[in-house]
Amino acid sequence: QKEVEQNSGPLSVPEGAIASLNCTYSDRGSQSFFWYRQYSGKSPELIMSIYSNGDKEDGRFTAQLNKASQYVSLLIRDSQPSDSATYLCAVRSGYSTLTFGKGTMLLVSP
Amino acid sequence: AAGVIQSPRHLIKEKRETATLKCYPIPRHDTVYWYQQGPGQDPQFLISFYEKMQSDKGSIPDRFSAQQFSDYHSELNMSSLELGDSALYFCASSLRLAGEYYEQYFGPGTRLTVT
């Protein structure tokens, strides 16, 4: 059973701080990793994808991947109240299917 | 930019009725995925299609079926609806190039309520 684990939170950070979200996965054969943001009752919105070890930056977001440790993270710099949402880590192993973690709720307070 | 379109956005059905959900992928995307998300749950993969052929199958009940048409839109057919089928149903689409599947983009979802 392929598993993706996330801390459910909530993770509370003040506005302007760095939010750090973590995810571990069980399948060593996993090739592709994604972070989705989901507001309550809305659809998942892709914010980052990462395929190789290291860091990938896009604006205020940085994704980090360590395949040896089976660990992927998302850093959000200068957090804003509008970043308050559930962040879903998704992993693709070998084919097309995504396995999602249960998500981490992020709360950014003004 | 064009996004995934789903219809209807909301649907209320009674137990044992049938429902059909529709999905129109992003233009030029050739792969469609269906997910079910219950309250407080993560999205669960149901089924996917590539070039009108079923490409992968997840936890889709036997009461459900799906297909992808020549214009790449997809329909999820749900029969003998049960209360537990009440959920958000998302369609996602992606592009496949050189055997690689790329990022999946989700539609706005259909909220199905079974009473």
Interface residues (C-beta under 8 A of the other chain):
Chain A: S32 F34 Y36 G41 K42 S43 P44 E45 L46 S49 L88 R92 Y95 S96 T97 L98 T99 F100 G101 K102 G103
Chain B: T31 Y33 Q41 D42 P43 Q44 F45 S48 Y50 S55 D56 G58 L88 F90 S94 R96 Y101 E103 Q104 Y105 F106 G107 P108 G109 R111
